[in-house]
Amino acid sequence: MSRSKKMSQTFFFLLLTLSLLFQAGCAFKDIDKRILVVGIGIDPSDKVKNGFQVTLKLAQPIGSIKQQETPVYAYLTHDSESVAEAIHDMRAQVDKVLEFGHNKVIIINEKLLSQDLETFMDYFTRRGDIQMISYVGVAEESAKDIISFEPITEAPASVSLHNFFGYNGTDSPYVITNFLFRFRREVLSQGIHTVLPLVEVDKENHTFIINKSVVLKDKEEPVRLTMMETKYLNSLLYHASGFSYKVKENGWLFILNIDEVKMKYKIVLDEGAPRIDMKITKVGIIGESNKRLSIEELEKYDEIAAEDIKKEVLELLTKLQENKVDPFGFGLRYRATRLSRDGLMEEWNRIYPEIEFNVMVDVKLKGVGAVE
């Protein structure tokens, strides 16, 4: 072996040894001395004035997943003046370190949405370990009840809520996903209002129901969206695919399976009355129909479907405008495409309530979904 080769090997060995000294490891806390937080709920406190009730869902360690038939979770609840203080106090209630790095769900009571969100969400947005992985949702009655609910489909070592919002579980157009980092960005931005999914439990206490959403309004009561409005908003805002649309027109009943959704818009202020030109393109097939369909009349079906979708979208845009909320971020686009100056946002706030919507829908059906 040449001398240079020996020196190279020695240098590589020393470099590898030095790199081990900088490994973080477990900070001298063994894994069996840690307990994983997999869900957080925040409610207004009944015990502390202007305080918060924080509930943590903890995954208890089990010996073998195969031997465990039901999920095993523990729950901690504490009231305090701030979220951070409540969590710090709860550390004295468990014999293990609370590990937040696996937490993916934060549920907020709807009553808190009209308060100063930056106050109680500040603790979470400062944590670098969950900013990019945590989803934010809303509970109508009690965030504690939602966090502690265990649906019949929940398996051991699995959290059902994670599958609703992640891309590995269900893929429903009714479920709007909002990450913690995007939630904070939109709450702090001018010209856009953030949208959060509404999480409910069915009357039989068997499963979650997540098919509606709320649009946050600056320190005011949020605007509720219905199932259909949530689906259309999810389609246009996040280009979610895999949708089914029911079209009823002159005795025809179609179920469209949409594979691709595109939407773009332009704010027009120099051609008469202010307006927003929105062009929507949807590509799919007919999944079901109450009448026999012909491939030669595909363009006719395109027009029927486009007209129905245009009507639904216009109703959604009008409702958002009347309630003075802007989840599409029209105001943000307006600010971004003009030179910065004082009063720019106030200028848009005067334009938005009066602006007209010109919606153009182009539906491209690839087939009637039947074999001749």
CORQUIPE-V962152 format. One record per residue. RES is the residue in one letter. SS is DSSP state (A for helix, B for strand, O for the rest). BURIAL is + if it has 9 or more other ideal C-beta (glycine too) atoms within 8 Angstrom, else -. D_CENTER is the distance of its C-alpha to the mean C-alpha in Angstrom with 2 decimals. Layout:
RES:SS:BURIAL:D_CENTER ; RES:SS:BURIAL:D_CENTER
This chain:
M:O:-:60.16 ; S:O:-:60.45 ; R:A:-:60.16 ; S:A:-:57.18 ; K:A:-:55.25 ; K:A:+:56.01 ; M:A:-:54.78 ; S:A:-:51.52 ; Q:A:-:50.93 ; T:A:-:51.83 ; F:A:-:49.50 ; F:A:-:46.59 ; F:A:-:47.40 ; L:A:-:47.48 ; L:A:-:44.20 ; L:A:-:42.51 ; T:A:-:44.08 ; L:A:-:42.95 ; S:A:-:39.33 ; L:A:-:39.28 ; L:A:-:40.12 ; F:O:-:36.82 ; Q:O:-:34.59 ; A:O:-:32.32 ; G:O:-:32.61 ; C:O:-:31.42 ; A:O:-:32.90 ; F:O:-:35.69 ; K:O:-:33.46 ; D:O:-:33.79 ; I:A:-:30.85 ; D:A:-:32.46 ; K:A:-:32.40 ; R:B:+:28.61 ; I:B:+:26.11 ; L:B:+:22.45 ; V:B:+:19.79 ; V:B:+:16.95 ; G:B:+:15.18 ; I:B:+:15.55 ; G:B:+:15.87 ; I:B:+:17.08 ; D:B:+:19.37 ; P:B:+:22.14 ; S:O:+:25.36 ; D:O:-:28.35 ; K:O:-:30.67 ; V:O:+:30.04 ; K:O:-:30.27 ; N:O:-:27.18 ; G:O:+:25.87 ; F:B:+:22.93 ; Q:B:+:22.86 ; V:B:+:20.89 ; T:B:+:20.51 ; L:B:+:20.16 ; K:B:+:19.84 ; L:B:+:22.31 ; A:B:+:23.09 ; Q:O:-:26.85 ; P:O:-:28.79 ; I:O:+:30.53 ; G:O:-:33.49 ; S:O:-:32.50 ; I:O:-:29.44 ; K:O:-:31.92 ; Q:O:-:33.87 ; Q:O:+:30.97 ; E:O:-:30.26 ; T:O:-:27.56 ; P:O:+:24.85 ; V:O:+:26.27 ; Y:B:+:24.26 ; A:B:-:25.56 ; Y:B:+:24.09 ; L:B:+:25.08 ; T:B:+:24.83 ; H:B:+:26.33 ; D:B:+:26.77 ; S:B:+:27.40 ; E:O:-:27.37 ; S:O:+:24.53 ; V:A:+:21.72 ; A:A:-:23.51 ; E:A:+:26.77 ; A:A:+:25.50 ; I:A:+:24.23 ; H:A:-:27.51 ; D:A:+:29.49 ; M:A:+:27.84 ; R:A:+:29.09 ; A:A:-:32.50 ; Q:A:-:31.60 ; V:O:+:30.99 ; D:O:-:33.42 ; K:O:-:30.90 ; V:B:-:28.71 ; L:B:+:25.11 ; E:B:+:23.14 ; F:O:+:19.54 ; G:O:-:19.02 ; H:O:+:17.50 ; N:O:+:15.05 ; K:O:+:11.47 ; V:B:+:10.27 ; I:B:+:10.91 ; I:B:+:11.37 ; I:B:+:12.88 ; N:B:+:15.57 ; E:A:+:15.26 ; K:A:-:18.71 ; L:A:+:17.68 ; L:A:+:15.37 ; S:A:+:18.63 ; Q:O:-:20.04 ; D:O:-:19.99 ; L:A:+:16.57 ; E:A:-:18.11 ; T:A:-:20.62 ; F:A:+:18.84 ; M:A:+:15.84 ; D:A:-:18.48 ; Y:A:+:19.35 ; F:A:+:16.03 ; T:A:+:15.68 ; R:O:-:19.27 ; R:O:+:18.77 ; G:O:-:18.73 ; D:O:-:18.24 ; I:O:+:14.63 ; Q:O:+:13.19 ; M:O:-:12.15 ; I:O:-:11.17 ; S:O:+:9.54 ; Y:B:+:6.12 ; V:B:+:6.35 ; G:B:+:7.12 ; V:B:+:10.23 ; A:B:+:13.57 ; E:O:-:16.10 ; E:O:-:19.20 ; S:O:+:18.86 ; A:A:+:16.29 ; K:A:+:19.25 ; D:A:+:19.72 ; I:A:+:16.20 ; I:A:+:16.43 ; S:A:+:20.00 ; F:O:+:19.62 ; E:O:-:20.57 ; P:O:+:20.23 ; I:O:-:23.17 ; T:O:-:21.33 ; E:O:+:20.41 ; A:O:-:22.73 ; P:O:+:24.45 ; A:O:-:22.78 ; S:O:+:19.40 ; V:O:+:16.44 ; S:A:+:15.11 ; L:A:+:11.65 ; H:A:+:11.19 ; N:A:+:12.13 ; F:A:+:9.68 ; F:A:+:6.62 ; G:O:+:9.11 ; Y:O:-:11.23 ; N:O:-:14.29 ; G:O:-:13.93 ; T:O:-:13.41 ; D:O:-:12.54 ; S:O:-:12.06 ; P:O:+:11.51 ; Y:O:+:10.72 ; V:O:+:7.45 ; I:O:+:4.48 ; T:O:+:1.83 ; N:O:+:2.32 ; F:B:+:5.65 ; L:A:+:8.61 ; F:A:+:10.69 ; R:A:+:8.83 ; F:A:+:8.47 ; R:A:+:12.16 ; R:A:-:13.19 ; E:A:+:12.17 ; V:A:+:13.62 ; L:A:-:16.75 ; S:O:-:17.17 ; Q:O:-:19.45 ; G:O:+:18.90 ; I:O:+:15.18 ; H:O:+:13.11 ; T:O:+:9.45 ; V:B:+:7.36 ; L:B:+:5.82 ; P:B:+:6.24 ; L:B:+:9.89 ; V:B:+:11.20 ; E:B:+:14.92 ; V:B:+:17.85 ; D:O:+:20.39 ; K:O:-:23.90 ; E:O:-:25.51 ; N:O:-:23.29 ; H:O:-:22.65 ; T:O:-:19.01 ; F:B:+:15.54 ; I:B:-:14.62 ; I:B:+:11.05 ; N:B:-:11.84 ; K:B:+:11.50 ; S:B:+:9.47 ; V:B:+:10.90 ; V:B:+:11.60 ; L:B:+:12.89 ; K:B:+:16.51 ; D:O:-:18.63 ; K:O:-:20.06 ; E:B:-:20.38 ; E:B:-:19.17 ; P:B:+:15.74 ; V:B:+:15.95 ; R:B:-:15.05 ; L:B:+:14.21 ; T:O:-:15.87 ; M:A:-:15.00 ; M:A:-:16.62 ; E:A:+:15.22 ; T:A:+:11.61 ; K:A:+:12.80 ; Y:A:+:14.67 ; L:A:+:12.11 ; N:A:+:9.69 ; S:A:+:12.98 ; L:A:+:14.23 ; L:A:+:11.47 ; Y:A:-:9.97 ; H:O:+:13.23 ; A:O:+:12.01 ; S:O:-:15.32 ; G:O:-:17.03 ; F:B:+:17.05 ; S:B:+:20.01 ; Y:B:+:21.42 ; K:B:-:24.39 ; V:B:+:26.99 ; K:B:-:29.96 ; E:B:-:32.81 ; N:O:-:36.56 ; G:O:-:36.71 ; W:B:+:34.43 ; L:B:+:31.38 ; F:B:+:29.15 ; I:B:+:26.08 ; L:B:+:24.58 ; N:B:+:22.67 ; I:B:+:20.84 ; D:B:-:20.55 ; E:B:+:19.83 ; V:B:+:18.32 ; K:B:-:19.29 ; M:B:+:19.14 ; K:B:-:21.03 ; Y:B:+:22.55 ; K:B:-:25.36 ; I:B:+:26.35 ; V:B:+:30.07 ; L:O:-:32.20 ; D:O:-:35.67 ; E:O:-:36.44 ; G:O:-:37.22 ; A:O:-:34.60 ; P:O:+:31.23 ; R:B:+:28.81 ; I:B:+:25.69 ; D:B:+:26.48 ; M:B:+:23.49 ; K:B:+:24.19 ; I:B:+:22.12 ; T:B:+:23.18 ; K:B:+:22.32 ; V:B:+:24.12 ; G:B:+:24.69 ; I:B:+:27.34 ; I:B:+:28.56 ; G:B:-:27.66 ; E:B:-:29.83 ; S:B:+:32.37 ; N:O:-:34.93 ; K:O:-:37.59 ; R:O:-:39.03 ; L:O:+:37.62 ; S:O:-:39.47 ; I:A:-:38.24 ; E:A:-:40.67 ; E:A:-:38.79 ; L:A:+:35.38 ; E:A:-:35.37 ; K:A:-:36.01 ; Y:A:+:32.98 ; D:A:+:30.90 ; E:A:+:32.15 ; I:A:+:31.52 ; A:A:+:27.91 ; A:A:+:27.35 ; E:A:+:28.93 ; D:A:+:26.80 ; I:A:+:23.47 ; K:A:+:24.82 ; K:A:-:25.60 ; E:A:+:22.13 ; V:A:+:20.51 ; L:A:+:23.21 ; E:A:-:22.65 ; L:A:+:18.93 ; L:A:+:19.90 ; T:A:+:22.77 ; K:A:+:20.86 ; L:A:+:18.47 ; Q:A:+:21.65 ; E:A:-:23.62 ; N:O:+:21.12 ; K:O:-:21.09 ; V:O:+:17.39 ; D:O:+:16.25 ; P:O:+:12.59 ; F:O:+:14.30 ; G:O:+:15.92 ; F:A:+:19.45 ; G:A:+:20.82 ; L:A:+:19.47 ; R:A:+:21.16 ; Y:A:+:24.24 ; R:A:+:24.51 ; A:A:-:24.04 ; T:O:-:26.74 ; R:O:-:29.38 ; L:O:-:31.62 ; S:O:-:30.54 ; R:O:-:32.64 ; D:O:-:32.80 ; G:O:-:31.42 ; L:A:+:29.16 ; M:A:+:26.16 ; E:A:-:28.59 ; E:A:-:29.91 ; W:A:+:26.56 ; N:A:+:26.06 ; R:A:-:29.40 ; I:A:+:28.65 ; Y:A:+:25.23 ; P:O:-:26.56 ; E:O:-:29.38 ; I:O:+:27.89 ; E:B:-:28.30 ; F:B:+:25.99 ; N:B:-:27.71 ; V:B:+:25.52 ; M:B:+:26.97 ; V:B:+:25.63 ; D:B:+:27.13 ; V:B:+:26.68 ; K:B:+:28.29 ; L:B:+:29.03 ; K:O:-:30.38 ; G:O:+:32.34 ; V:O:+:33.00 ; G:O:-:31.80 ; A:O:-:35.27 ; V:O:-:38.26 ; E:O:-:41.52
